[in-house]
């Protein structure tokens, strides 16, 4: 299990716990892309996961890796 890291995207906004949607499938060994609601709009972030996640799946951010990349897990169907 990864230790949660919280990187803020704005003065008071955190990505941890945000729910978004996969826009580029996340493979086993590399990044995909997710769209997250931040700063009053939607922004794309590079995304990694412990498992492959297909396009259009809803995910939740469990770790902020950097200002523009996140670690996610699928939202149960």
MOPAC internal coordinates of N, CA, C and O (Angstrom, degrees):
PM7 1SCF
backbone

  N    0.0000 0     0.00 0     0.00 0    0    0    0
  C    1.4611 1     0.00 0     0.00 0    1    0    0
  C    1.5213 1   108.78 1     0.00 0    2    1    0
  O    1.2310 1   120.73 1   -42.18 1    3    2    1
  N    1.2909 1   116.21 1   137.82 1    3    2    1
  C    1.4606 1   121.53 1   179.36 1    5    3    2
  C    1.5240 1   110.77 1   -81.53 1    6    5    3
  O    1.2310 1   121.09 1   -33.70 1    7    6    5
  N    1.3184 1   115.52 1   146.30 1    7    6    5
  C    1.4581 1   120.69 1   174.37 1    9    7    6
  C    1.5276 1   107.76 1   -81.18 1   10    9    7
  O    1.2310 1   119.60 1   -56.46 1   11   10    9
  N    1.3408 1   118.37 1   123.54 1   11   10    9
  C    1.4607 1   119.84 1  -178.53 1   13   11   10
  C    1.5215 1   112.55 1   -59.64 1   14   13   11
  O    1.2310 1   121.23 1   -44.34 1   15   14   13
  N    1.3051 1   115.25 1   135.66 1   15   14   13
  C    1.4577 1   122.75 1   175.59 1   17   15   14
  C    1.5158 1   106.00 1  -122.69 1   18   17   15
  O    1.2310 1   120.30 1   -43.40 1   19   18   17
  N    1.3035 1   117.03 1   136.60 1   19   18   17
  C    1.4579 1   120.98 1  -176.53 1   21   19   18
  C    1.5191 1   110.10 1  -116.08 1   22   21   19
  O    1.2310 1   120.44 1   -69.84 1   23   22   21
  N    1.3155 1   116.76 1   110.16 1   23   22   21
  C    1.4535 1   122.57 1   174.88 1   25   23   22
  C    1.5192 1   106.81 1  -108.67 1   26   25   23
  O    1.2310 1   120.16 1   -55.83 1   27   26   25
  N    1.3140 1   117.30 1   124.17 1   27   26   25
  C    1.4617 1   120.76 1  -179.13 1   29   27   26
  C    1.5173 1   110.86 1   -79.15 1   30   29   27
  O    1.2310 1   120.84 1   -34.34 1   31   30   29
  N    1.3264 1   115.99 1   145.66 1   31   30   29
  C    1.4604 1   121.31 1   176.63 1   33   31   30
  C    1.5152 1   111.15 1   -97.00 1   34   33   31
  O    1.2310 1   120.02 1   164.08 1   35   34   33
  N    1.2863 1   117.56 1   -15.92 1   35   34   33
  C    1.4475 1   122.36 1   179.24 1   37   35   34
  C    1.5083 1   109.28 1  -147.85 1   38   37   35
  O    1.2310 1   120.59 1     7.56 1   39   38   37
  N    1.3029 1   116.47 1  -172.44 1   39   38   37
  C    1.4551 1   121.02 1  -177.10 1   41   39   38
  C    1.5225 1   112.28 1   -55.09 1   42   41   39
  O    1.2310 1   120.17 1   139.38 1   43   42   41
  N    1.3474 1   117.29 1   -40.62 1   43   42   41
  C    1.4532 1   119.17 1  -176.51 1   45   43   42
  C    1.5262 1   113.17 1  -135.05 1   46   45   43
  O    1.2310 1   119.84 1  -165.98 1   47   46   45
  N    1.3108 1   117.90 1    14.02 1   47   46   45
  C    1.4575 1   120.37 1  -174.68 1   49   47   46
  C    1.5255 1   110.82 1  -107.23 1   50   49   47
  O    1.2310 1   120.96 1   -48.72 1   51   50   49
  N    1.3142 1   115.76 1   131.28 1   51   50   49
  C    1.4597 1   122.61 1   179.02 1   53   51   50
  C    1.5304 1   109.67 1  -111.00 1   54   53   51
  O    1.2310 1   120.65 1   -30.44 1   55   54   53
  N    1.3226 1   116.36 1   149.56 1   55   54   53
  C    1.4634 1   120.57 1   176.47 1   57   55   54
  C    1.5198 1   112.44 1   -87.30 1   58   57   55
  O    1.2310 1   119.70 1   158.12 1   59   58   57
  N    1.3276 1   118.18 1   -21.88 1   59   58   57
  C    1.4671 1   121.60 1  -178.55 1   61   59   58
  C    1.5191 1   111.14 1   -56.05 1   62   61   59
  O    1.2310 1   120.74 1   -52.15 1   63   62   61
  N    1.3329 1   116.19 1   127.85 1   63   62   61
  C    1.4497 1   121.14 1   178.13 1   65   63   62
  C    1.5144 1   115.36 1    85.94 1   66   65   63
  O    1.2310 1   120.14 1   172.88 1   67   66   65
  N    1.3249 1   117.34 1    -7.12 1   67   66   65
  C    1.4703 1   119.27 1   178.94 1   69   67   66
  C    1.5200 1   109.92 1   -70.04 1   70   69   67
  O    1.2310 1   121.20 1   -38.88 1   71   70   69
  N    1.3139 1   115.32 1   141.12 1   71   70   69
  C    1.4665 1   121.60 1   177.45 1   73   71   70
  C    1.5211 1   107.57 1  -101.04 1   74   73   71
  O    1.2310 1   121.14 1   -45.63 1   75   74   73
  N    1.3306 1   115.43 1   134.37 1   75   74   73
  C    1.4515 1   120.31 1   179.44 1   77   75   74
  C    1.5122 1   110.50 1  -140.81 1   78   77   75
  O    1.2310 1   121.10 1    10.08 1   79   78   77
  N    1.3313 1   115.50 1  -169.92 1   79   78   77
  C    1.4621 1   121.64 1  -177.92 1   81   79   78
  C    1.5262 1   108.91 1  -128.99 1   82   81   79
  O    1.2310 1   121.20 1   -41.50 1   83   82   81
  N    1.3384 1   115.31 1   138.50 1   83   82   81
  C    1.4658 1   121.18 1   178.50 1   85   83   82
  C    1.5309 1   108.94 1   -73.15 1   86   85   83
  O    1.2310 1   120.73 1   -53.67 1   87   86   85
  N    1.3353 1   116.21 1   126.33 1   87   86   85
  C    1.4661 1   120.86 1   178.72 1   89   87   86
  C    1.5278 1   111.26 1  -106.29 1   90   89   87
  O    1.2310 1   120.03 1   155.17 1   91   90   89
  N    1.3267 1   117.54 1   -24.83 1   91   90   89
  C    1.4631 1   123.48 1   172.49 1   93   91   90
  C    1.5206 1   105.65 1  -130.32 1   94   93   91
  O    1.2310 1   120.05 1   -57.82 1   95   94   93
  N    1.3286 1   117.50 1   122.18 1   95   94   93
  C    1.4663 1   121.94 1  -176.18 1   97   95   94
  C    1.5252 1   112.10 1   -47.60 1   98   97   95
  O    1.2310 1   121.11 1   -38.56 1   99   98   97
  N    1.3274 1   115.48 1   141.44 1   99   98   97
  C    1.4618 1   121.84 1   179.98 1  101   99   98
  C    1.5318 1   107.64 1   -98.38 1  102  101   99
  O    1.2310 1   120.03 1   -65.95 1  103  102  101
  N    1.3509 1   117.55 1   114.05 1  103  102  101
  C    1.4695 1   120.14 1  -179.34 1  105  103  102
  C    1.5249 1   111.56 1   -83.54 1  106  105  103
  O    1.2310 1   121.13 1    -4.41 1  107  106  105
  N    1.3442 1   115.44 1   175.59 1  107  106  105
  C    1.4636 1   121.91 1   177.25 1  109  107  106
  C    1.5230 1   113.16 1   -57.74 1  110  109  107
  O    1.2310 1   120.58 1   136.83 1  111  110  109
  N    1.3173 1   116.50 1   -43.17 1  111  110  109
  C    1.4574 1   120.09 1  -167.28 1  113  111  110
  C    1.5269 1   114.99 1  -116.62 1  114  113  111
  O    1.2310 1   119.81 1  -159.22 1  115  114  113
  N    1.2967 1   117.96 1    20.78 1  115  114  113
  C    1.4564 1   118.10 1  -178.76 1  117  115  114
  C    1.5079 1   112.20 1  -164.31 1  118  117  115
  O    1.2310 1   120.93 1    -1.95 1  119  118  117
  N    1.3043 1   115.83 1   178.05 1  119  118  117
  C    1.4577 1   118.93 1  -176.91 1  121  119  118
  C    1.5160 1   113.12 1   -82.46 1  122  121  119
  O    1.2310 1   121.88 1   -25.42 1  123  122  121
  N    1.3117 1   114.01 1   154.58 1  123  122  121
  C    1.4504 1   123.37 1   167.08 1  125  123  122
  C    1.5145 1   105.60 1  -119.76 1  126  125  123
  O    1.2310 1   120.77 1    28.17 1  127  126  125
  N    1.3173 1   116.14 1  -151.83 1  127  126  125
  C    1.4641 1   119.61 1  -179.47 1  129  127  126
  C    1.5181 1   110.04 1  -142.60 1  130  129  127
  O    1.2310 1   121.10 1   -39.70 1  131  130  129
  N    1.3266 1   115.50 1   140.30 1  131  130  129
  C    1.4629 1   120.86 1   175.67 1  133  131  130
  C    1.5197 1   109.55 1  -125.90 1  134  133  131
  O    1.2310 1   121.23 1   -26.86 1  135  134  133
  N    1.3082 1   115.25 1   153.14 1  135  134  133
  C    1.4558 1   122.65 1   176.07 1  137  135  134
  C    1.5169 1   107.64 1  -107.05 1  138  137  135
  O    1.2310 1   120.76 1   -56.95 1  139  138  137
  N    1.3431 1   116.14 1   123.05 1  139  138  137
  C    1.4661 1   121.99 1  -178.47 1  141  139  138
  C    1.5204 1   110.30 1  -123.12 1  142  141  139
  O    1.2310 1   120.96 1   -34.71 1  143  142  141
  N    1.3198 1   115.76 1   145.29 1  143  142  141
  C    1.4637 1   120.96 1   176.35 1  145  143  142
  C    1.5258 1   108.79 1   -81.83 1  146  145  143
  O    1.2310 1   120.81 1   -65.65 1  147  146  145
  N    1.3339 1   116.06 1   114.35 1  147  146  145
  C    1.4670 1   121.97 1   177.52 1  149  147  146
  C    1.5153 1   109.67 1  -143.35 1  150  149  147
  O    1.2310 1   120.98 1   -28.73 1  151  150  149
  N    1.2982 1   115.73 1   151.27 1  151  150  149
  C    1.4685 1   122.99 1   175.82 1  153  151  150
  C    1.5239 1   113.50 1    49.48 1  154  153  151
  O    1.2310 1   120.52 1  -141.80 1  155  154  153
  N    1.3211 1   116.60 1    38.20 1  155  154  153
  C    1.4568 1   120.59 1   177.28 1  157  155  154
  C    1.5214 1   114.90 1    78.35 1  158  157  155
  O    1.2310 1   119.86 1  -171.15 1  159  158  157
  N    1.3197 1   117.87 1     8.85 1  159  158  157
  C    1.4627 1   121.38 1   179.21 1  161  159  158
  C    1.5125 1   109.52 1  -147.29 1  162  161  159
  O    1.2310 1   120.43 1    18.00 1  163  162  161
  N    1.3115 1   116.78 1  -162.00 1  163  162  161
  C    1.4667 1   122.08 1   177.15 1  165  163  162
  C    1.5180 1   108.90 1  -119.90 1  166  165  163
  O    1.2310 1   120.91 1   -41.96 1  167  166  165
  N    1.3442 1   115.87 1   138.04 1  167  166  165
  C    1.4590 1   121.04 1   179.77 1  169  167  166
  C    1.5176 1   110.14 1  -134.36 1  170  169  167
  O    1.2310 1   120.78 1   -32.28 1  171  170  169
  N    1.3284 1   116.11 1   147.72 1  171  170  169
  C    1.4590 1   122.50 1   178.86 1  173  171  170
  C    1.5198 1   110.06 1   -88.39 1  174  173  171
  O    1.2310 1   121.20 1   -39.93 1  175  174  173
  N    1.3373 1   115.31 1   140.07 1  175  174  173
  C    1.4593 1   122.53 1   178.36 1  177  175  174
  C    1.5216 1   108.99 1  -132.16 1  178  177  175
  O    1.2310 1   119.99 1   -36.84 1  179  178  177
  N    1.3345 1   117.62 1   143.16 1  179  178  177
  C    1.4608 1   121.15 1   170.46 1  181  179  178
  C    1.5190 1   106.60 1   -65.32 1  182  181  179
  O    1.2310 1   120.07 1   -38.82 1  183  182  181
  N    1.3308 1   117.47 1   141.18 1  183  182  181
  C    1.4644 1   120.42 1  -174.90 1  185  183  182
  C    1.5241 1   111.72 1  -137.29 1  186  185  183
  O    1.2310 1   121.07 1   -42.50 1  187  186  185
  N    1.3255 1   115.55 1   137.50 1  187  186  185
  C    1.4638 1   124.05 1   175.10 1  189  187  186
  C    1.5185 1   108.43 1  -119.06 1  190  189  187
  O    1.2310 1   120.69 1   -21.18 1  191  190  189
  N    1.3348 1   116.28 1   158.82 1  191  190  189
  C    1.4554 1   122.15 1   178.05 1  193  191  190
  C    1.5217 1   109.39 1  -153.40 1  194  193  191
  O    1.2310 1   120.41 1   -18.49 1  195  194  193
  N    1.3387 1   116.83 1   161.51 1  195  194  193
  C    1.4652 1   122.33 1   175.64 1  197  195  194
  C    1.5262 1   111.92 1   -75.21 1  198  197  195
  O    1.2310 1   120.23 1   168.95 1  199  198  197
  N    1.3271 1   117.16 1   -11.05 1  199  198  197
  C    1.4583 1   121.97 1  -177.70 1  201  199  198
  C    1.5224 1   109.43 1  -142.62 1  202  201  199
  O    1.2310 1   119.78 1   -25.20 1  203  202  201
  N    1.3285 1   118.03 1   154.80 1  203  202  201
  C    1.4631 1   119.70 1   176.46 1  205  203  202
  C    1.5359 1   110.24 1   -64.22 1  206  205  203
  O    1.2310 1   120.83 1   -39.59 1  207  206  205
  N    1.3130 1   116.01 1   140.41 1  207  206  205
  C    1.4726 1   120.91 1   178.68 1  209  207  206
  C    1.5218 1   107.47 1  -133.04 1  210  209  207
  O    1.2310 1   121.18 1   -53.49 1  211  210  209
  N    1.3266 1   115.34 1   126.51 1  211  210  209
  C    1.4541 1   121.56 1  -177.87 1  213  211  210
  C    1.5180 1   113.93 1   -76.94 1  214  213  211
  O    1.2310 1   122.15 1   -17.55 1  215  214  213
  N    1.3124 1   113.49 1   162.45 1  215  214  213
  C    1.4655 1   121.83 1   178.22 1  217  215  214
  C    1.5232 1   110.57 1   -59.40 1  218  217  215
  O    1.2310 1   120.93 1   -35.29 1  219  218  217
  N    1.3147 1   115.82 1   144.71 1  219  218  217
  C    1.4639 1   126.03 1   177.93 1  221  219  218
  C    1.5350 1   114.04 1    79.16 1  222  221  219
  O    1.2310 1   119.32 1   173.59 1  223  222  221
  N    1.3461 1   118.91 1    -6.41 1  223  222  221
  C    1.4717 1   120.55 1   177.86 1  225  223  222
  C    1.5216 1   109.72 1   -70.13 1  226  225  223
  O    1.2310 1   121.42 1   -36.72 1  227  226  225
  N    1.3209 1   114.88 1   143.28 1  227  226  225
  C    1.4678 1   120.20 1   173.83 1  229  227  226
  C    1.5267 1   108.65 1   -81.34 1  230  229  227
  O    1.2310 1   120.84 1   -41.91 1  231  230  229
  N    1.3357 1   115.99 1   138.09 1  231  230  229
  C    1.4611 1   122.02 1  -179.01 1  233  231  230
  C    1.5196 1   109.69 1  -134.53 1  234  233  231
  O    1.2310 1   121.34 1   -18.60 1  235  234  233
  N    1.3331 1   115.03 1   161.40 1  235  234  233
  C    1.4592 1   120.84 1   175.17 1  237  235  234
  C    1.5270 1   108.11 1  -121.30 1  238  237  235
  O    1.2310 1   120.74 1   -40.00 1  239  238  237
  N    1.3245 1   116.19 1   140.00 1  239  238  237
  C    1.4601 1   121.75 1   179.39 1  241  239  238
  C    1.5248 1   108.80 1   -77.83 1  242  241  239
  O    1.2310 1   120.67 1   -56.25 1  243  242  241
  N    1.3447 1   116.32 1   123.75 1  243  242  241
  C    1.4587 1   121.03 1   178.81 1  245  243  242
  C    1.5248 1   111.80 1  -109.59 1  246  245  243
  O    1.2310 1   120.71 1   167.03 1  247  246  245
  N    1.3421 1   116.26 1   -12.97 1  247  246  245
  C    1.4625 1   120.08 1   178.25 1  249  247  246
  C    1.5222 1   109.56 1  -157.41 1  250  249  247
  O    1.2310 1   120.87 1   -42.22 1  251  250  249
  N    1.3170 1   115.94 1   137.78 1  251  250  249
  C    1.4593 1   121.27 1   172.33 1  253  251  250
  C    1.5168 1   107.11 1   -96.24 1  254  253  251
  O    1.2310 1   120.09 1   -63.23 1  255  254  253
  N    1.3294 1   117.43 1   116.77 1  255  254  253
  C    1.4578 1   121.46 1  -178.01 1  257  255  254
  C    1.5184 1   111.95 1   -85.41 1  258  257  255
  O    1.2310 1   121.01 1   146.42 1  259  258  257
  N    1.3146 1   115.68 1   -33.58 1  259  258  257
  C    1.4673 1   122.69 1   176.89 1  261  259  258
  C    1.5236 1   106.76 1  -161.49 1  262  261  259
  O    1.2310 1   120.76 1     6.34 1  263  262  261
  N    1.3136 1   116.16 1  -173.66 1  263  262  261
  C    1.4611 1   119.30 1  -179.43 1  265  263  262
  C    1.5294 1   112.80 1   -65.16 1  266  265  263
  O    1.2310 1   119.62 1   157.16 1  267  266  265
  N    1.3442 1   118.33 1   -22.84 1  267  266  265
  C    1.4623 1   121.44 1  -176.89 1  269  267  266
  C    1.5222 1   113.99 1  -125.50 1  270  269  267
  O    1.2310 1   119.90 1  -166.18 1  271  270  269
  N    1.3396 1   117.80 1    13.82 1  271  270  269
  C    1.4613 1   119.56 1   178.63 1  273  271  270
  C    1.5240 1   110.80 1  -142.01 1  274  273  271
  O    1.2310 1   121.58 1   -34.13 1  275  274  273
  N    1.3444 1   114.58 1   145.87 1  275  274  273
  C    1.4626 1   121.06 1  -173.95 1  277  275  274
  C    1.5211 1   110.68 1  -137.47 1  278  277  275
  O    1.2310 1   121.07 1   -19.38 1  279  278  277
  N    1.3207 1   115.55 1   160.62 1  279  278  277
  C    1.4628 1   123.13 1   172.69 1  281  279  278
  C    1.5211 1   105.73 1  -110.78 1  282  281  279
  O    1.2310 1   120.15 1   -51.23 1  283  282  281
  N    1.3237 1   117.33 1   128.77 1  283  282  281
  C    1.4644 1   121.16 1  -173.12 1  285  283  282
  C    1.5146 1   111.49 1  -127.17 1  286  285  283
  O    1.2310 1   121.51 1   -15.77 1  287  286  285
  N    1.3243 1   114.71 1   164.23 1  287  286  285
  C    1.4608 1   123.06 1   172.93 1  289  287  286
  C    1.5215 1   107.47 1  -134.14 1  290  289  287
  O    1.2310 1   119.62 1   -32.90 1  291  290  289
  N    1.3326 1   118.33 1   147.10 1  291  290  289
  C    1.4734 1   119.73 1  -178.83 1  293  291  290
  C    1.5255 1   111.93 1   -66.67 1  294  293  291
  O    1.2310 1   121.22 1   -34.55 1  295  294  293
  N    1.3155 1   115.26 1   145.45 1  295  294  293
  C    1.4715 1   121.09 1   171.40 1  297  295  294
  C    1.5278 1   105.76 1   -77.57 1  298  297  295
  O    1.2310 1   119.48 1   -49.26 1  299  298  297
  N    1.3329 1   118.60 1   130.74 1  299  298  297
  C    1.4775 1   119.92 1   179.36 1  301  299  298
  C    1.5209 1   111.18 1   -55.36 1  302  301  299
  O    1.2310 1   121.27 1   -39.06 1  303  302  301
  N    1.3358 1   115.18 1   140.94 1  303  302  301
  C    1.4784 1   120.68 1  -179.20 1  305  303  302
  C    1.4947 1   112.00 1   -70.79 1  306  305  303
  O    1.2310 1   120.10 1   180.00 1  307  306  305

